[in-house]
């Protein structure tokens, strides 16, 4: 991989991690259990995305 491609993957990892963290924080603050479940699923999908990008390196 080129250095530019590695920088792109590093950036994508940071974004996926940030979004996961934001979703987890929001889920903890929500009162509605259905909405909380959906936000937790978003956190899980961001973790899966992070794992896919991480496996590229």
N, C-alpha and C positions, 0 to 999 in steps of 0.2 A: 504494500500500500504506500501511496505517496504521502508526504508530510501533510499536504492539504486535505487528503481524505481522512487522515488520522485526526486532524483538527476538527473536521466536520463531525466525526463520530464522538469526539470528546464533548463538543457542543451539544449534540443530541443527547448524550448521556446526562449532561447537566440539566437540560430541559426536562427530560423524563423524570429525573430524580426530584426536581423542583415541583413539578405537577403532582407527583405522588405525595409529597410532603404536604402540599396545599390541600389536596383532597382528604388526607388523613386528618388534618387540623379541622377542616370544615365538617367532616363526619362527626367528630367529637363534639362539636358545638350544636349540631342539629337535634331538634326534638322529635321530628317526624321520622319514624322508623323506616318507612318505605323510601323516603328521600335519603336517609342515612345509608341504607343498603345500596342504593344506586351510586352514591358518592364513593362508598367503599369499593364497589366494583370498578369504578373509574380508577381508583388508586391501584387496584390489582392489575388492571390492564396497562397502566403506566409502568408498573414494576415489570410486567412481561415485556413491554417495549424496551425498557432499560436492559433487561437480560438479553434480548435479541441483539441490540447494538453492542453490548459488552462482549458477546460471543464472536463478533466480527474481528476483534483484535486478538 
